[in-house]
Amino acid sequence: MLLTVKNPVANIYKKNNKKSEIVTQILYGENFITYSKSGKFYRGYKAYDKYKGFIESKDLHIDKIKKTHKIISRDCSL
């Protein structure tokens, strides 16, 4: 299942425990593809760079908003 990060930043853990080693972090709006759910954690990987691990379910949501624009530049001149 494809889920989207709803917090500014979320940790991806090695095991389904907050005391486990943090593998990486994922930012707001990034996609996380899940394999399964274990308690309060989803097991899966980041869609962008394929880092695997566990992420808390409270940090994710199903993105039901249809995308209308694609951002291709980080900044712009005003």
mmJSON file of the N, C-alpha and C atoms, coordinates in Angstrom:
{"data_MODEL":{"atom_site":{
"group_PDB":["ATOM","ATOM","ATOM","ATOM","ATOM","ATOM","ATOM","ATOM","ATOM","ATOM","ATOM","ATOM","ATOM","ATOM","ATOM","ATOM","ATOM","ATOM","ATOM","ATOM","ATOM","ATOM","ATOM","ATOM","ATOM","ATOM","ATOM","ATOM","ATOM","ATOM","ATOM","ATOM","ATOM","ATOM","ATOM","ATOM","ATOM","ATOM","ATOM","ATOM","ATOM","ATOM","ATOM","ATOM","ATOM","ATOM","ATOM","ATOM","ATOM","ATOM","ATOM","ATOM","ATOM","ATOM","ATOM","ATOM","ATOM","ATOM","ATOM","ATOM","ATOM","ATOM","ATOM","ATOM","ATOM","ATOM","ATOM","ATOM","ATOM","ATOM","ATOM","ATOM","ATOM","ATOM","ATOM","ATOM","ATOM","ATOM","ATOM","ATOM","ATOM","ATOM","ATOM","ATOM","ATOM","ATOM","ATOM","ATOM","ATOM","ATOM","ATOM","ATOM","ATOM","ATOM","ATOM","ATOM","ATOM","ATOM","ATOM","ATOM","ATOM","ATOM","ATOM","ATOM","ATOM","ATOM","ATOM","ATOM","ATOM","ATOM","ATOM","ATOM","ATOM","ATOM","ATOM","ATOM","ATOM","ATOM","ATOM","ATOM","ATOM","ATOM","ATOM","ATOM","ATOM","ATOM","ATOM","ATOM","ATOM","ATOM","ATOM","ATOM","ATOM","ATOM","ATOM","ATOM","ATOM","ATOM","ATOM","ATOM","ATOM","ATOM","ATOM","ATOM","ATOM","ATOM","ATOM","ATOM","ATOM","ATOM","ATOM","ATOM","ATOM","ATOM","ATOM","ATOM","ATOM","ATOM","ATOM","ATOM","ATOM","ATOM","ATOM","ATOM","ATOM","ATOM","ATOM","ATOM","ATOM","ATOM","ATOM","ATOM","ATOM","ATOM","ATOM","ATOM","ATOM","ATOM","ATOM","ATOM","ATOM","ATOM","ATOM","ATOM","ATOM","ATOM","ATOM","ATOM","ATOM","ATOM","ATOM","ATOM","ATOM","ATOM","ATOM","ATOM","ATOM","ATOM","ATOM","ATOM","ATOM","ATOM","ATOM","ATOM","ATOM","ATOM","ATOM","ATOM","ATOM","ATOM","ATOM","ATOM","ATOM","ATOM","ATOM","ATOM","ATOM","ATOM","ATOM","ATOM","ATOM","ATOM","ATOM","ATOM","ATOM","ATOM","ATOM","ATOM","ATOM","ATOM","ATOM","ATOM","ATOM","ATOM"],
"id":[1,2,3,4,5,6,7,8,9,10,11,12,13,14,15,16,17,18,19,20,21,22,23,24,25,26,27,28,29,30,31,32,33,34,35,36,37,38,39,40,41,42,43,44,45,46,47,48,49,50,51,52,53,54,55,56,57,58,59,60,61,62,63,64,65,66,67,68,69,70,71,72,73,74,75,76,77,78,79,80,81,82,83,84,85,86,87,88,89,90,91,92,93,94,95,96,97,98,99,100,101,102,103,104,105,106,107,108,109,110,111,112,113,114,115,116,117,118,119,120,121,122,123,124,125,126,127,128,129,130,131,132,133,134,135,136,137,138,139,140,141,142,143,144,145,146,147,148,149,150,151,152,153,154,155,156,157,158,159,160,161,162,163,164,165,166,167,168,169,170,171,172,173,174,175,176,177,178,179,180,181,182,183,184,185,186,187,188,189,190,191,192,193,194,195,196,197,198,199,200,201,202,203,204,205,206,207,208,209,210,211,212,213,214,215,216,217,218,219,220,221,222,223,224,225,226,227,228,229,230,231,232,233,234],
"type_symbol":["N","C","C","N","C","C","N","C","C","N","C","C","N","C","C","N","C","C","N","C","C","N","C","C","N","C","C","N","C","C","N","C","C","N","C","C","N","C","C","N","C","C","N","C","C","N","C","C","N","C","C","N","C","C","N","C","C","N","C","C","N","C","C","N","C","C","N","C","C","N","C","C","N","C","C","N","C","C","N","C","C","N","C","C","N","C","C","N","C","C","N","C","C","N","C","C","N","C","C","N","C","C","N","C","C","N","C","C","N","C","C","N","C","C","N","C","C","N","C","C","N","C","C","N","C","C","N","C","C","N","C","C","N","C","C","N","C","C","N","C","C","N","C","C","N","C","C","N","C","C","N","C","C","N","C","C","N","C","C","N","C","C","N","C","C","N","C","C","N","C","C","N","C","C","N","C","C","N","C","C","N","C","C","N","C","C","N","C","C","N","C","C","N","C","C","N","C","C","N","C","C","N","C","C","N","C","C","N","C","C","N","C","C","N","C","C","N","C","C","N","C","C","N","C","C","N","C","C","N","C","C","N","C","C"],
"label_atom_id":["N","CA","C","N","CA","C","N","CA","C","N","CA","C","N","CA","C","N","CA","C","N","CA","C","N","CA","C","N","CA","C","N","CA","C","N","CA","C","N","CA","C","N","CA","C","N","CA","C","N","CA","C","N","CA","C","N","CA","C","N","CA","C","N","CA","C","N","CA","C","N","CA","C","N","CA","C","N","CA","C","N","CA","C","N","CA","C","N","CA","C","N","CA","C","N","CA","C","N","CA","C","N","CA","C","N","CA","C","N","CA","C","N","CA","C","N","CA","C","N","CA","C","N","CA","C","N","CA","C","N","CA","C","N","CA","C","N","CA","C","N","CA","C","N","CA","C","N","CA","C","N","CA","C","N","CA","C","N","CA","C","N","CA","C","N","CA","C","N","CA","C","N","CA","C","N","CA","C","N","CA","C","N","CA","C","N","CA","C","N","CA","C","N","CA","C","N","CA","C","N","CA","C","N","CA","C","N","CA","C","N","CA","C","N","CA","C","N","CA","C","N","CA","C","N","CA","C","N","CA","C","N","CA","C","N","CA","C","N","CA","C","N","CA","C","N","CA","C","N","CA","C","N","CA","C","N","CA","C","N","CA","C","N","CA","C","N","CA","C","N","CA","C"],
"label_alt_id":[null,null,null,null,null,null,null,null,null,null,null,null,null,null,null,null,null,null,null,null,null,null,null,null,null,null,null,null,null,null,null,null,null,null,null,null,null,null,null,null,null,null,null,null,null,null,null,null,null,null,null,null,null,null,null,null,null,null,null,null,null,null,null,null,null,null,null,null,null,null,null,null,null,null,null,null,null,null,null,null,null,null,null,null,null,null,null,null,null,null,null,null,null,null,null,null,null,null,null,null,null,null,null,null,null,null,null,null,null,null,null,null,null,null,null,null,null,null,null,null,null,null,null,null,null,null,null,null,null,null,null,null,null,null,null,null,null,null,null,null,null,null,null,null,null,null,null,null,null,null,null,null,null,null,null,null,null,null,null,null,null,null,null,null,null,null,null,null,null,null,null,null,null,null,null,null,null,null,null,null,null,null,null,null,null,null,null,null,null,null,null,null,null,null,null,null,null,null,null,null,null,null,null,null,null,null,null,null,null,null,null,null,null,null,null,null,null,null,null,null,null,null,null,null,null,null,null,null,null,null,null,null,null,null],
"label_comp_id":["MET","MET","MET","LEU","LEU","LEU","LEU","LEU","LEU","THR","THR","THR","VAL","VAL","VAL","LYS","LYS","LYS","ASN","ASN","ASN","PRO","PRO","PRO","VAL","VAL","VAL","ALA","ALA","ALA","ASN","ASN","ASN","ILE","ILE","ILE","TYR","TYR","TYR","LYS","LYS","LYS","LYS","LYS","LYS","ASN","ASN","ASN","ASN","ASN","ASN","LYS","LYS","LYS","LYS","LYS","LYS","SER","SER","SER","GLU","GLU","GLU","ILE","ILE","ILE","VAL","VAL","VAL","THR","THR","THR","GLN","GLN","GLN","ILE","ILE","ILE","LEU","LEU","LEU","TYR","TYR","TYR","GLY","GLY","GLY","GLU","GLU","GLU","ASN","ASN","ASN","PHE","PHE","PHE","ILE","ILE","ILE","THR","THR","THR","TYR","TYR","TYR","SER","SER","SER","LYS","LYS","LYS","SER","SER","SER","GLY","GLY","GLY","LYS","LYS","LYS","PHE","PHE","PHE","TYR","TYR","TYR","ARG","ARG","ARG","GLY","GLY","GLY","TYR","TYR","TYR","LYS","LYS","LYS","ALA","ALA","ALA","TYR","TYR","TYR","ASP","ASP","ASP","LYS","LYS","LYS","TYR","TYR","TYR","LYS","LYS","LYS","GLY","GLY","GLY","PHE","PHE","PHE","ILE","ILE","ILE","GLU","GLU","GLU","SER","SER","SER","LYS","LYS","LYS","ASP","ASP","ASP","LEU","LEU","LEU","HIS","HIS","HIS","ILE","ILE","ILE","ASP","ASP","ASP","LYS","LYS","LYS","ILE","ILE","ILE","LYS","LYS","LYS","LYS","LYS","LYS","THR","THR","THR","HIS","HIS","HIS","LYS","LYS","LYS","ILE","ILE","ILE","ILE","ILE","ILE","SER","SER","SER","ARG","ARG","ARG","ASP","ASP","ASP","CYS","CYS","CYS","SER","SER","SER","LEU","LEU","LEU"],
"label_asym_id":["A","A","A","A","A","A","A","A","A","A","A","A","A","A","A","A","A","A","A","A","A","A","A","A","A","A","A","A","A","A","A","A","A","A","A","A","A","A","A","A","A","A","A","A","A","A","A","A","A","A","A","A","A","A","A","A","A","A","A","A","A","A","A","A","A","A","A","A","A","A","A","A","A","A","A","A","A","A","A","A","A","A","A","A","A","A","A","A","A","A","A","A","A","A","A","A","A","A","A","A","A","A","A","A","A","A","A","A","A","A","A","A","A","A","A","A","A","A","A","A","A","A","A","A","A","A","A","A","A","A","A","A","A","A","A","A","A","A","A","A","A","A","A","A","A","A","A","A","A","A","A","A","A","A","A","A","A","A","A","A","A","A","A","A","A","A","A","A","A","A","A","A","A","A","A","A","A","A","A","A","A","A","A","A","A","A","A","A","A","A","A","A","A","A","A","A","A","A","A","A","A","A","A","A","A","A","A","A","A","A","A","A","A","A","A","A","A","A","A","A","A","A","A","A","A","A","A","A","A","A","A","A","A","A"],
"label_entity_id":["1","1","1","1","1","1","1","1","1","1","1","1","1","1","1","1","1","1","1","1","1","1","1","1","1","1","1","1","1","1","1","1","1","1","1","1","1","1","1","1","1","1","1","1","1","1","1","1","1","1","1","1","1","1","1","1","1","1","1","1","1","1","1","1","1","1","1","1","1","1","1","1","1","1","1","1","1","1","1","1","1","1","1","1","1","1","1","1","1","1","1","1","1","1","1","1","1","1","1","1","1","1","1","1","1","1","1","1","1","1","1","1","1","1","1","1","1","1","1","1","1","1","1","1","1","1","1","1","1","1","1","1","1","1","1","1","1","1","1","1","1","1","1","1","1","1","1","1","1","1","1","1","1","1","1","1","1","1","1","1","1","1","1","1","1","1","1","1","1","1","1","1","1","1","1","1","1","1","1","1","1","1","1","1","1","1","1","1","1","1","1","1","1","1","1","1","1","1","1","1","1","1","1","1","1","1","1","1","1","1","1","1","1","1","1","1","1","1","1","1","1","1","1","1","1","1","1","1","1","1","1","1","1","1"],
"label_seq_id":[1,1,1,2,2,2,3,3,3,4,4,4,5,5,5,6,6,6,7,7,7,8,8,8,9,9,9,10,10,10,11,11,11,12,12,12,13,13,13,14,14,14,15,15,15,16,16,16,17,17,17,18,18,18,19,19,19,20,20,20,21,21,21,22,22,22,23,23,23,24,24,24,25,25,25,26,26,26,27,27,27,28,28,28,29,29,29,30,30,30,31,31,31,32,32,32,33,33,33,34,34,34,35,35,35,36,36,36,37,37,37,38,38,38,39,39,39,40,40,40,41,41,41,42,42,42,43,43,43,44,44,44,45,45,45,46,46,46,47,47,47,48,48,48,49,49,49,50,50,50,51,51,51,52,52,52,53,53,53,54,54,54,55,55,55,56,56,56,57,57,57,58,58,58,59,59,59,60,60,60,61,61,61,62,62,62,63,63,63,64,64,64,65,65,65,66,66,66,67,67,67,68,68,68,69,69,69,70,70,70,71,71,71,72,72,72,73,73,73,74,74,74,75,75,75,76,76,76,77,77,77,78,78,78],
"pdbx_PDB_ins_code":[null,null,null,null,null,null,null,null,null,null,null,null,null,null,null,null,null,null,null,null,null,null,null,null,null,null,null,null,null,null,null,null,null,null,null,null,null,null,null,null,null,null,null,null,null,null,null,null,null,null,null,null,null,null,null,null,null,null,null,null,null,null,null,null,null,null,null,null,null,null,null,null,null,null,null,null,null,null,null,null,null,null,null,null,null,null,null,null,null,null,null,null,null,null,null,null,null,null,null,null,null,null,null,null,null,null,null,null,null,null,null,null,null,null,null,null,null,null,null,null,null,null,null,null,null,null,null,null,null,null,null,null,null,null,null,null,null,null,null,null,null,null,null,null,null,null,null,null,null,null,null,null,null,null,null,null,null,null,null,null,null,null,null,null,null,null,null,null,null,null,null,null,null,null,null,null,null,null,null,null,null,null,null,null,null,null,null,null,null,null,null,null,null,null,null,null,null,null,null,null,null,null,null,null,null,null,null,null,null,null,null,null,null,null,null,null,null,null,null,null,null,null,null,null,null,null,null,null,null,null,null,null,null,null],
"Cartn_x":[0.847,0.0,0.9,0.533,1.282,0.717,1.575,1.182,2.091,1.625,2.369,2.678,3.864,4.274,3.507,2.907,2.099,2.767,3.907,4.648,5.868,6.435,7.611,8.755,8.974,10.01,9.596,9.932,9.625,10.832,11.051,12.167,11.771,12.734,12.57,13.531,12.975,13.739,14.113,15.171,15.62,14.623,14.042,13.051,11.8,10.717,9.454,9.421,10.391,10.544,11.216,10.709,11.296,12.704,13.081,14.431,15.421,14.933,15.768,16.596,17.616,18.478,17.665,17.922,17.277,18.077,17.434,18.086,18.229,17.143,17.123,15.896,15.679,14.486,13.785,12.498,11.69,10.948,10.795,10.239,8.769,8.126,6.724,6.46,5.41,5.006,5.652,6.717,7.354,6.478,6.617,5.827,6.587,5.83,6.365,5.502,6.122,5.402,5.479,4.316,4.271,4.076,4.692,4.506,3.442,3.569,2.695,2.64,1.728,1.619,1.881,2.693,3.036,2.846,1.724,1.425,1.208,2.02,1.904,2.867,3.465,4.462,4.074,4.452,4.361,5.757,5.86,7.121,7.084,8.158,8.182,9.441,9.324,10.495,10.087,11.07,10.859,10.755,9.773,9.575,10.727,11.326,12.354,13.691,14.215,15.557,15.62,14.479,14.354,14.943,15.136,15.564,14.454,14.792,13.809,13.81,12.652,12.568,11.137,11.013,9.716,9.454,8.227,7.836,6.539,6.411,5.206,3.988,2.887,1.673,1.131,1.415,0.927,1.593,2.707,3.425,2.949,2.028,1.603,0.101,-0.311,-1.736,-1.903,-3.128,-3.443,-3.73,-2.982,-3.12,-4.235,-5.38,-6.54,-6.69,-5.77,-5.847,-5.215,-5.944,-5.426,-4.34,-3.206,-2.089,-2.384,-2.189,-2.454,-1.198,-0.137,1.095,2.299,3.379,4.618,5.702,6.354,7.425,8.711,9.346,10.579,11.783,11.545,12.637,12.475,13.583,13.538,13.321,13.854,13.684,13.322,12.959,12.659,13.0,13.239,13.521,12.207,12.161,10.944,11.214],
"Cartn_y":[-1.166,0.0,1.239,2.233,3.483,4.485,4.931,5.915,7.13,8.27,9.522,10.017,10.591,11.126,12.416,12.511,13.683,14.611,14.228,15.067,15.664,16.743,17.357,16.375,15.472,14.452,13.233,12.04,10.802,9.877,9.128,8.184,6.848,6.207,4.834,3.988,3.011,2.197,0.845,0.236,-1.081,-2.169,-2.026,-2.97,-2.192,-2.899,-2.231,-1.815,-0.953,-0.479,0.89,1.858,3.204,3.232,2.207,2.137,1.504,1.031,0.415,1.482,1.031,1.928,2.642,3.944,4.717,4.514,3.951,3.684,4.977,5.74,7.011,7.793,8.931,9.726,10.0,10.299,10.578,11.891,12.691,14.036,14.114,15.197,15.462,15.334,14.614,14.482,13.334,12.735,11.601,10.363,9.446,8.219,7.075,6.236,5.047,3.87,2.858,1.678,0.597,0.118,-0.82,-2.258,-3.172,-4.617,-5.122,-4.692,-5.212,-4.233,-4.495,-3.688,-4.589,-4.089,-4.842,-3.927,-4.052,-3.169,-1.747,-0.816,0.595,0.968,-0.02,0.231,-0.417,0.262,-0.32,-0.743,-1.881,-2.352,-2.073,-1.457,-1.145,-0.421,0.414,1.138,2.482,3.41,4.725,4.55,5.167,5.04,5.661,6.734,7.468,6.731,6.338,5.744,4.334,3.717,2.302,1.912,2.863,2.503,1.704,0.551,-0.333,-0.156,-0.427,-0.375,-0.252,0.181,0.317,1.784,2.211,3.594,3.571,4.499,4.547,4.917,4.245,4.481,5.897,6.53,7.895,8.925,8.564,9.478,9.4,8.48,8.242,8.436,8.692,8.72,8.369,8.012,7.733,9.069,9.378,10.661,10.545,11.15,11.066,12.3,13.257,14.486,14.245,14.576,14.405,15.447,15.001,15.894,16.658,17.975,18.805,19.461,19.549,20.205,19.357,19.499,18.816,19.871,19.836,20.787,20.25,21.061,20.614,21.465,22.552,23.429,23.752,23.725,23.999,25.477,26.386,27.819,28.527,29.782,30.592,32.052,32.813,34.243,35.009,35.974,36.794,38.203],
"Cartn_z":[0.0,0.0,0.0,-0.753,-0.845,0.16,1.095,2.096,1.995,2.504,2.431,3.838,4.019,5.318,5.592,6.789,7.12,8.127,8.679,9.621,8.932,9.491,8.852,8.62,9.566,9.424,10.242,9.757,10.466,10.385,11.454,11.495,10.89,10.225,9.757,10.583,11.298,12.237,11.637,12.202,11.754,12.174,13.385,13.906,14.299,14.579,14.921,16.396,16.749,18.112,18.065,18.837,18.828,19.405,20.169,20.739,19.766,18.652,17.621,16.906,16.185,15.411,14.326,14.158,13.093,11.813,10.793,9.508,8.715,8.637,7.903,8.346,7.724,7.979,6.655,6.759,5.581,5.827,4.792,4.925,4.525,4.958,4.648,3.142,2.805,1.411,0.663,1.225,0.549,0.696,-0.243,-0.239,0.41,1.128,1.786,1.348,0.778,0.292,1.362,1.815,2.934,2.473,3.252,3.059,4.021,5.299,6.341,7.505,8.443,9.653,10.848,11.787,12.984,14.188,14.872,15.997,15.513,16.033,15.654,14.533,13.89,12.848,11.52,10.436,9.104,8.679,8.011,7.448,5.954,5.436,4.016,3.617,2.579,2.087,1.488,1.454,0.843,-0.662,-1.268,-2.716,-3.495,-2.98,-3.721,-3.778,-2.621,-2.62,-2.035,-1.799,-1.44,-0.081,0.85,2.202,2.861,3.456,4.08,5.589,6.203,7.651,8.132,9.385,10.038,10.352,10.152,10.427,11.23,12.178,13.003,12.158,12.413,11.627,11.821,12.966,13.216,12.304,11.677,10.786,9.334,9.037,7.656,7.486,6.248,5.908,4.428,4.079,2.682,2.015,0.979,0.282,-0.75,-0.441,-1.334,-2.22,-2.078,-2.872,-4.233,-5.272,-6.624,-6.892,-7.389,-7.692,-8.979,-8.939,-10.114,-10.67,-9.849,-10.273,-9.861,-10.601,-10.264,-10.06,-8.899,-8.612,-9.218,-10.067,-10.72,-10.335,-9.603,-9.18,-7.703,-6.98,-5.556,-5.263,-6.068,-5.869,-7.176,-7.014,-8.197,-7.916,-8.951,-8.824,-8.776,-7.887,-7.779,-8.226],
"occupancy":[1.0,1.0,1.0,1.0,1.0,1.0,1.0,1.0,1.0,1.0,1.0,1.0,1.0,1.0,1.0,1.0,1.0,1.0,1.0,1.0,1.0,1.0,1.0,1.0,1.0,1.0,1.0,1.0,1.0,1.0,1.0,1.0,1.0,1.0,1.0,1.0,1.0,1.0,1.0,1.0,1.0,1.0,1.0,1.0,1.0,1.0,1.0,1.0,1.0,1.0,1.0,1.0,1.0,1.0,1.0,1.0,1.0,1.0,1.0,1.0,1.0,1.0,1.0,1.0,1.0,1.0,1.0,1.0,1.0,1.0,1.0,1.0,1.0,1.0,1.0,1.0,1.0,1.0,1.0,1.0,1.0,1.0,1.0,1.0,1.0,1.0,1.0,1.0,1.0,1.0,1.0,1.0,1.0,1.0,1.0,1.0,1.0,1.0,1.0,1.0,1.0,1.0,1.0,1.0,1.0,1.0,1.0,1.0,1.0,1.0,1.0,1.0,1.0,1.0,1.0,1.0,1.0,1.0,1.0,1.0,1.0,1.0,1.0,1.0,1.0,1.0,1.0,1.0,1.0,1.0,1.0,1.0,1.0,1.0,1.0,1.0,1.0,1.0,1.0,1.0,1.0,1.0,1.0,1.0,1.0,1.0,1.0,1.0,1.0,1.0,1.0,1.0,1.0,1.0,1.0,1.0,1.0,1.0,1.0,1.0,1.0,1.0,1.0,1.0,1.0,1.0,1.0,1.0,1.0,1.0,1.0,1.0,1.0,1.0,1.0,1.0,1.0,1.0,1.0,1.0,1.0,1.0,1.0,1.0,1.0,1.0,1.0,1.0,1.0,1.0,1.0,1.0,1.0,1.0,1.0,1.0,1.0,1.0,1.0,1.0,1.0,1.0,1.0,1.0,1.0,1.0,1.0,1.0,1.0,1.0,1.0,1.0,1.0,1.0,1.0,1.0,1.0,1.0,1.0,1.0,1.0,1.0,1.0,1.0,1.0,1.0,1.0,1.0,1.0,1.0,1.0,1.0,1.0,1.0],
"B_iso_or_equiv":[0.0,0.0,0.0,0.0,0.0,0.0,0.0,0.0,0.0,0.0,0.0,0.0,0.0,0.0,0.0,0.0,0.0,0.0,0.0,0.0,0.0,0.0,0.0,0.0,0.0,0.0,0.0,0.0,0.0,0.0,0.0,0.0,0.0,0.0,0.0,0.0,0.0,0.0,0.0,0.0,0.0,0.0,0.0,0.0,0.0,0.0,0.0,0.0,0.0,0.0,0.0,0.0,0.0,0.0,0.0,0.0,0.0,0.0,0.0,0.0,0.0,0.0,0.0,0.0,0.0,0.0,0.0,0.0,0.0,0.0,0.0,0.0,0.0,0.0,0.0,0.0,0.0,0.0,0.0,0.0,0.0,0.0,0.0,0.0,0.0,0.0,0.0,0.0,0.0,0.0,0.0,0.0,0.0,0.0,0.0,0.0,0.0,0.0,0.0,0.0,0.0,0.0,0.0,0.0,0.0,0.0,0.0,0.0,0.0,0.0,0.0,0.0,0.0,0.0,0.0,0.0,0.0,0.0,0.0,0.0,0.0,0.0,0.0,0.0,0.0,0.0,0.0,0.0,0.0,0.0,0.0,0.0,0.0,0.0,0.0,0.0,0.0,0.0,0.0,0.0,0.0,0.0,0.0,0.0,0.0,0.0,0.0,0.0,0.0,0.0,0.0,0.0,0.0,0.0,0.0,0.0,0.0,0.0,0.0,0.0,0.0,0.0,0.0,0.0,0.0,0.0,0.0,0.0,0.0,0.0,0.0,0.0,0.0,0.0,0.0,0.0,0.0,0.0,0.0,0.0,0.0,0.0,0.0,0.0,0.0,0.0,0.0,0.0,0.0,0.0,0.0,0.0,0.0,0.0,0.0,0.0,0.0,0.0,0.0,0.0,0.0,0.0,0.0,0.0,0.0,0.0,0.0,0.0,0.0,0.0,0.0,0.0,0.0,0.0,0.0,0.0,0.0,0.0,0.0,0.0,0.0,0.0,0.0,0.0,0.0,0.0,0.0,0.0,0.0,0.0,0.0,0.0,0.0,0.0],
"pdbx_formal_charge":[null,null,null,null,null,null,null,null,null,null,null,null,null,null,null,null,null,null,null,null,null,null,null,null,null,null,null,null,null,null,null,null,null,null,null,null,null,null,null,null,null,null,null,null,null,null,null,null,null,null,null,null,null,null,null,null,null,null,null,null,null,null,null,null,null,null,null,null,null,null,null,null,null,null,null,null,null,null,null,null,null,null,null,null,null,null,null,null,null,null,null,null,null,null,null,null,null,null,null,null,null,null,null,null,null,null,null,null,null,null,null,null,null,null,null,null,null,null,null,null,null,null,null,null,null,null,null,null,null,null,null,null,null,null,null,null,null,null,null,null,null,null,null,null,null,null,null,null,null,null,null,null,null,null,null,null,null,null,null,null,null,null,null,null,null,null,null,null,null,null,null,null,null,null,null,null,null,null,null,null,null,null,null,null,null,null,null,null,null,null,null,null,null,null,null,null,null,null,null,null,null,null,null,null,null,null,null,null,null,null,null,null,null,null,null,null,null,null,null,null,null,null,null,null,null,null,null,null,null,null,null,null,null,null],
"auth_seq_id":[1,1,1,2,2,2,3,3,3,4,4,4,5,5,5,6,6,6,7,7,7,8,8,8,9,9,9,10,10,10,11,11,11,12,12,12,13,13,13,14,14,14,15,15,15,16,16,16,17,17,17,18,18,18,19,19,19,20,20,20,21,21,21,22,22,22,23,23,23,24,24,24,25,25,25,26,26,26,27,27,27,28,28,28,29,29,29,30,30,30,31,31,31,32,32,32,33,33,33,34,34,34,35,35,35,36,36,36,37,37,37,38,38,38,39,39,39,40,40,40,41,41,41,42,42,42,43,43,43,44,44,44,45,45,45,46,46,46,47,47,47,48,48,48,49,49,49,50,50,50,51,51,51,52,52,52,53,53,53,54,54,54,55,55,55,56,56,56,57,57,57,58,58,58,59,59,59,60,60,60,61,61,61,62,62,62,63,63,63,64,64,64,65,65,65,66,66,66,67,67,67,68,68,68,69,69,69,70,70,70,71,71,71,72,72,72,73,73,73,74,74,74,75,75,75,76,76,76,77,77,77,78,78,78],
"auth_comp_id":["MET","MET","MET","LEU","LEU","LEU","LEU","LEU","LEU","THR","THR","THR","VAL","VAL","VAL","LYS","LYS","LYS","ASN","ASN","ASN","PRO","PRO","PRO","VAL","VAL","VAL","ALA","ALA","ALA","ASN","ASN","ASN","ILE","ILE","ILE","TYR","TYR","TYR","LYS","LYS","LYS","LYS","LYS","LYS","ASN","ASN","ASN","ASN","ASN","ASN","LYS","LYS","LYS","LYS","LYS","LYS","SER","SER","SER","GLU","GLU","GLU","ILE","ILE","ILE","VAL","VAL","VAL","THR","THR","THR","GLN","GLN","GLN","ILE","ILE","ILE","LEU","LEU","LEU","TYR","TYR","TYR","GLY","GLY","GLY","GLU","GLU","GLU","ASN","ASN","ASN","PHE","PHE","PHE","ILE","ILE","ILE","THR","THR","THR","TYR","TYR","TYR","SER","SER","SER","LYS","LYS","LYS","SER","SER","SER","GLY","GLY","GLY","LYS","LYS","LYS","PHE","PHE","PHE","TYR","TYR","TYR","ARG","ARG","ARG","GLY","GLY","GLY","TYR","TYR","TYR","LYS","LYS","LYS","ALA","ALA","ALA","TYR","TYR","TYR","ASP","ASP","ASP","LYS","LYS","LYS","TYR","TYR","TYR","LYS","LYS","LYS","GLY","GLY","GLY","PHE","PHE","PHE","ILE","ILE","ILE","GLU","GLU","GLU","SER","SER","SER","LYS","LYS","LYS","ASP","ASP","ASP","LEU","LEU","LEU","HIS","HIS","HIS","ILE","ILE","ILE","ASP","ASP","ASP","LYS","LYS","LYS","ILE","ILE","ILE","LYS","LYS","LYS","LYS","LYS","LYS","THR","THR","THR","HIS","HIS","HIS","LYS","LYS","LYS","ILE","ILE","ILE","ILE","ILE","ILE","SER","SER","SER","ARG","ARG","ARG","ASP","ASP","ASP","CYS","CYS","CYS","SER","SER","SER","LEU","LEU","LEU"],
"auth_asym_id":["A","A","A","A","A","A","A","A","A","A","A","A","A","A","A","A","A","A","A","A","A","A","A","A","A","A","A","A","A","A","A","A","A","A","A","A","A","A","A","A","A","A","A","A","A","A","A","A","A","A","A","A","A","A","A","A","A","A","A","A","A","A","A","A","A","A","A","A","A","A","A","A","A","A","A","A","A","A","A","A","A","A","A","A","A","A","A","A","A","A","A","A","A","A","A","A","A","A","A","A","A","A","A","A","A","A","A","A","A","A","A","A","A","A","A","A","A","A","A","A","A","A","A","A","A","A","A","A","A","A","A","A","A","A","A","A","A","A","A","A","A","A","A","A","A","A","A","A","A","A","A","A","A","A","A","A","A","A","A","A","A","A","A","A","A","A","A","A","A","A","A","A","A","A","A","A","A","A","A","A","A","A","A","A","A","A","A","A","A","A","A","A","A","A","A","A","A","A","A","A","A","A","A","A","A","A","A","A","A","A","A","A","A","A","A","A","A","A","A","A","A","A","A","A","A","A","A","A","A","A","A","A","A","A"],
"auth_atom_id":["N","CA","C","N","CA","C","N","CA","C","N","CA","C","N","CA","C","N","CA","C","N","CA","C","N","CA","C","N","CA","C","N","CA","C","N","CA","C","N","CA","C","N","CA","C","N","CA","C","N","CA","C","N","CA","C","N","CA","C","N","CA","C","N","CA","C","N","CA","C","N","CA","C","N","CA","C","N","CA","C","N","CA","C","N","CA","C","N","CA","C","N","CA","C","N","CA","C","N","CA","C","N","CA","C","N","CA","C","N","CA","C","N","CA","C","N","CA","C","N","CA","C","N","CA","C","N","CA","C","N","CA","C","N","CA","C","N","CA","C","N","CA","C","N","CA","C","N","CA","C","N","CA","C","N","CA","C","N","CA","C","N","CA","C","N","CA","C","N","CA","C","N","CA","C","N","CA","C","N","CA","C","N","CA","C","N","CA","C","N","CA","C","N","CA","C","N","CA","C","N","CA","C","N","CA","C","N","CA","C","N","CA","C","N","CA","C","N","CA","C","N","CA","C","N","CA","C","N","CA","C","N","CA","C","N","CA","C","N","CA","C","N","CA","C","N","CA","C","N","CA","C","N","CA","C","N","CA","C","N","CA","C","N","CA","C","N","CA","C","N","CA","C"],
"pdbx_PDB_model_num":[1,1,1,1,1,1,1,1,1,1,1,1,1,1,1,1,1,1,1,1,1,1,1,1,1,1,1,1,1,1,1,1,1,1,1,1,1,1,1,1,1,1,1,1,1,1,1,1,1,1,1,1,1,1,1,1,1,1,1,1,1,1,1,1,1,1,1,1,1,1,1,1,1,1,1,1,1,1,1,1,1,1,1,1,1,1,1,1,1,1,1,1,1,1,1,1,1,1,1,1,1,1,1,1,1,1,1,1,1,1,1,1,1,1,1,1,1,1,1,1,1,1,1,1,1,1,1,1,1,1,1,1,1,1,1,1,1,1,1,1,1,1,1,1,1,1,1,1,1,1,1,1,1,1,1,1,1,1,1,1,1,1,1,1,1,1,1,1,1,1,1,1,1,1,1,1,1,1,1,1,1,1,1,1,1,1,1,1,1,1,1,1,1,1,1,1,1,1,1,1,1,1,1,1,1,1,1,1,1,1,1,1,1,1,1,1,1,1,1,1,1,1,1,1,1,1,1,1,1,1,1,1,1,1]
}}}
